[in-house]
Amino acid sequence: MEVPRVFDTIPSTTGDGDAAQSIDTVLTRPAPGTALLTVCGEIDTVTAPHLEAALHSLLDTDDATLVADLDGVTFLASSGLAVLIQAAHRAERSRRKLRLVASGRQVRRPLAITGTDQLFELHEDRASAGLPGPA
């Protein structure tokens, strides 16, 4: 198994005003041909560029299966939604589909309301997204 690639955290200035809010992203390869980006924190105007950089790294892999685990996302603003949409289109251009693991309302609702949920393969958990072993 490849050593995880960890991106720096960026403080967020949205939400409840807590300066400790941040976004953490980790890119790993849990199985041959599979790249997994795990995202935790608030996705807002401040942190969306960080998510965009992490998704670019995910999409730059040669892996056929691309998964973004968003179960740790506590808030998804329109700026984060725009970044996800761009990533879905980029994956499609490379003849791949971006799989999203998202069981929470904070991610699923914005996707459903905007109709952009159709751009992704949505999964309730990592296992249904085709990832091996425990989360």
Secondary structure, DSSP 8 states (H G I E B T S, - for coil): ----EE---EE---SSS-TT-EEEEEEEEEETTEEEEEEEEEESTTTHHHHHHHHHHHHTS--SEEEEEEEEEEEE-HHHHHHHHHHHHHHHHTT--EEEE--SHHHHHHHHHHTGGGGSEEESSTTTTT--S--
